[in-house]
Amino acid sequence: QYDAAISSLFIGQNYPNPAAGTTTIPLPSAARERSILLFDITGRLISSHQVAPAATNYQLSTSELRPGMYYYQVFDGAEFIGGRSMQVLR
């Protein structure tokens, strides 16, 4: 039970990383809609994305992003689940 509870909270590292074009963010399954917030290296919010409750992956387009480091955070409602950094290349 403990392992199942911990794995349900796991936010995976996006792949490929570094990304060029699109990247996939692995997510834990959830009973409700989640959101992904994408920030640049200075902490400026770049975009917000809604994720369907049953989704376990989210395809993020990086084609409009400038090359550099970014940070994404995942929320389940108002609850912070986790975050990771990612690199975007051209």
Backbone as CSV, one residue per row, in Angstrom:
resi,resn,N_x,N_y,N_z,CA_x,CA_y,CA_z,C_x,C_y,C_z
1,GLN,0.826,-1.186,0.000,0.000,0.000,0.000,0.871,1.251,0.000
2,TYR,1.945,1.229,0.745,2.829,2.392,0.813,3.427,2.693,-0.564
3,ASP,3.933,1.656,-1.254,4.525,1.863,-2.573,3.508,2.408,-3.565
4,ALA,2.287,1.914,-3.512,1.242,2.399,-4.411,0.923,3.865,-4.125
5,ALA,0.886,4.221,-2.851,0.597,5.619,-2.481,1.709,6.540,-2.948
6,ILE,2.958,6.132,-2.776,4.092,6.960,-3.196,4.130,7.089,-4.717
7,SER,3.932,6.001,-5.441,3.989,6.070,-6.899,2.847,6.903,-7.467
8,SER,1.726,6.999,-6.746,0.614,7.815,-7.231,0.930,9.299,-7.133
9,LEU,1.958,9.672,-6.367,2.341,11.070,-6.226,3.528,11.448,-7.106
10,PHE,4.097,10.491,-7.814,5.327,10.693,-8.562,5.109,11.539,-9.809
11,ILE,5.904,12.569,-9.957,5.939,13.367,-11.179,7.218,12.992,-11.897
12,GLY,7.081,12.420,-13.076,8.253,11.963,-13.800,8.977,13.091,-14.512
13,GLN,10.214,12.804,-14.886,11.014,13.747,-15.678,10.510,13.712,-17.111
14,ASN,10.382,14.885,-17.709,9.943,14.931,-19.101,10.959,14.230,-19.992
15,TYR,10.480,13.742,-21.115,11.360,13.098,-22.086,10.856,13.413,-23.484
16,PRO,11.711,13.625,-24.446,13.159,13.747,-24.267,13.506,15.038,-23.524
17,ASN,14.622,15.003,-22.880,15.141,16.176,-22.182,16.646,16.212,-22.396
18,PRO,17.175,17.137,-23.150,16.552,18.336,-23.681,15.529,18.023,-24.779
19,ALA,14.580,18.961,-24.949,13.476,18.789,-25.894,13.600,19.792,-27.036
20,ALA,13.121,19.366,-28.191,13.036,20.246,-29.360,11.778,19.856,-30.115
21,GLY,10.775,20.677,-30.069,9.509,20.382,-30.748,8.410,19.997,-29.778
22,THR,8.523,18.811,-29.189,7.566,18.364,-28.177,8.299,17.555,-27.110
23,THR,7.672,17.475,-25.951,8.193,16.659,-24.863,7.010,16.047,-24.125
24,THR,7.233,14.924,-23.484,6.189,14.231,-22.738,6.476,14.345,-21.253
25,ILE,5.446,14.739,-20.484,5.563,14.831,-19.033,4.756,13.689,-18.420
26,PRO,5.417,12.704,-17.773,4.699,11.616,-17.104,4.007,12.140,-15.844
27,LEU,2.774,11.703,-15.635,1.973,12.172,-14.505,1.352,10.998,-13.755
28,PRO,1.077,11.182,-12.476,0.324,10.158,-11.747,-1.142,10.223,-12.176
29,SER,-1.839,9.112,-12.103,-3.266,9.146,-12.405,-3.973,9.902,-11.289
30,ALA,-5.101,10.497,-11.624,-5.836,11.287,-10.638,-7.323,11.199,-10.917
31,ALA,-8.112,11.485,-9.906,-9.566,11.426,-10.037,-10.143,12.734,-10.568
32,ARG,-9.319,13.788,-10.606,-9.827,15.070,-11.108,-8.796,15.730,-12.013
33,GLU,-9.221,16.796,-12.660,-8.349,17.518,-13.578,-7.152,18.120,-12.845
34,ARG,-6.000,18.083,-13.503,-4.787,18.681,-12.954,-4.333,19.813,-13.855
35,SER,-3.405,20.603,-13.369,-2.850,21.662,-14.199,-1.327,21.605,-14.148
36,ILE,-0.721,22.006,-15.269,0.731,22.111,-15.375,1.050,23.576,-15.640
37,LEU,1.909,24.138,-14.809,2.363,25.513,-14.995,3.810,25.476,-15.459
38,LEU,4.120,26.226,-16.490,5.464,26.258,-17.052,6.075,27.637,-16.801
39,PHE,7.277,27.642,-16.200,7.977,28.870,-15.855,9.322,28.916,-16.566
40,ASP,9.777,30.129,-16.885,11.135,30.250,-17.420,12.119,30.308,-16.257
41,ILE,13.387,30.448,-16.570,14.440,30.390,-15.551,14.352,31.553,-14.558
42,THR,13.693,32.650,-14.943,13.552,33.794,-14.043,12.324,33.672,-13.137
43,GLY,11.516,32.629,-13.355,10.315,32.435,-12.543,9.063,33.031,-13.152
44,ARG,9.160,33.544,-14.363,8.004,34.123,-15.049,7.117,32.996,-15.594
45,LEU,5.816,33.080,-15.325,4.874,32.083,-15.832,4.772,32.221,-17.347
46,ILE,5.062,31.129,-18.055,5.042,31.117,-19.513,3.702,30.605,-20.029
47,SER,3.196,29.521,-19.429,1.926,28.949,-19.882,1.317,28.070,-18.802
48,SER,0.034,27.811,-18.971,-0.717,26.942,-18.065,-1.486,25.943,-18.923
49,HIS,-1.505,24.685,-18.502,-2.134,23.619,-19.291,-3.025,22.771,-18.388
50,GLN,-4.217,22.460,-18.864,-5.138,21.598,-18.124,-4.937,20.156,-18.594
51,VAL,-4.961,19.224,-17.646,-4.734,17.808,-17.939,-5.960,17.020,-17.494
52,ALA,-6.476,16.184,-18.380,-7.657,15.367,-18.080,-7.378,14.433,-16.901
53,PRO,-8.407,14.102,-16.108,-8.215,13.260,-14.917,-7.541,11.913,-15.182
54,ALA,-7.892,11.240,-16.252,-7.356,9.899,-16.495,-5.981,9.902,-17.168
55,ALA,-5.509,11.053,-17.605,-4.244,11.116,-18.354,-3.048,10.792,-17.462
56,THR,-2.135,9.991,-17.988,-0.895,9.673,-17.272,0.329,10.261,-17.978
57,ASN,0.100,10.939,-19.104,1.152,11.650,-19.832,0.560,12.922,-20.411
58,TYR,1.397,13.930,-20.549,0.964,15.163,-21.202,2.003,15.551,-22.242
59,GLN,1.555,15.762,-23.483,2.444,16.186,-24.565,2.507,17.702,-24.576
60,LEU,3.678,18.254,-24.324,3.875,19.689,-24.281,4.651,20.132,-25.516
61,SER,4.087,21.059,-26.266,4.783,21.603,-27.429,5.819,22.614,-26.949
62,THR,7.039,22.461,-27.426,8.111,23.405,-27.087,8.488,24.268,-28.293
63,SER,7.737,24.146,-29.386,8.099,24.846,-30.625,8.028,26.367,-30.493
64,GLU,7.206,26.889,-29.584,7.087,28.338,-29.400,8.005,28.868,-28.294
65,LEU,8.745,27.971,-27.642,9.617,28.373,-26.537,11.014,28.713,-27.047
66,ARG,11.627,29.696,-26.421,13.012,30.021,-26.738,13.917,28.955,-26.123
67,PRO,15.077,28.703,-26.709,16.014,27.755,-26.109,16.396,28.203,-24.695
68,GLY,16.502,27.244,-23.780,16.897,27.563,-22.412,16.306,26.600,-21.407
69,MET,16.444,26.953,-20.141,15.949,26.127,-19.046,14.559,26.600,-18.618
70,TYR,13.703,25.624,-18.296,12.345,25.881,-17.837,12.060,24.982,-16.643
71,TYR,11.009,25.325,-15.925,10.595,24.553,-14.758,9.095,24.351,-14.849
72,TYR,8.631,23.104,-14.678,7.183,22.876,-14.675,6.742,22.379,-13.310
73,GLN,5.542,22.805,-12.928,4.917,22.401,-11.675,3.563,21.786,-11.990
74,VAL,3.213,20.739,-11.249,1.934,20.063,-11.437,1.091,20.259,-10.183
75,PHE,-0.162,20.629,-10.402,-1.117,20.844,-9.314,-2.333,19.963,-9.509
76,ASP,-2.846,19.435,-8.413,-4.111,18.707,-8.382,-5.068,19.618,-7.623
77,GLY,-5.864,20.373,-8.350,-6.647,21.423,-7.723,-5.686,22.509,-7.251
78,ALA,-5.748,22.859,-5.972,-4.834,23.853,-5.405,-3.606,23.199,-4.764
79,GLU,-3.563,21.865,-4.756,-2.474,21.140,-4.094,-1.292,20.928,-5.034
80,PHE,-0.110,21.389,-4.615,1.124,21.189,-5.376,1.524,19.727,-5.285
81,ILE,1.727,19.079,-6.441,2.128,17.672,-6.465,3.632,17.541,-6.641
82,GLY,4.215,18.356,-7.517,5.648,18.275,-7.740,6.064,19.104,-8.936
83,GLY,7.360,19.157,-9.153,7.883,19.922,-10.272,9.245,19.410,-10.699
84,ARG,9.603,19.751,-11.906,10.897,19.351,-12.472,11.395,20.437,-13.408
85,SER,12.665,20.358,-13.717,13.230,21.290,-14.699,13.383,20.577,-16.038
86,MET,13.418,21.379,-17.095,13.624,20.818,-18.436,14.373,21.825,-19.286
87,GLN,15.023,21.327,-20.308,15.796,22.173,-21.209,15.175,22.100,-22.590
88,VAL,15.099,23.253,-23.248,14.571,23.334,-24.603,15.700,23.742,-25.530
89,LEU,15.823,23.014,-26.640,16.806,23.300,-27.692,16.086,23.653,-28.986
90,ARG,16.788,24.186,-29.915,16.250,24.431,-31.264,16.676,23.344,-32.162
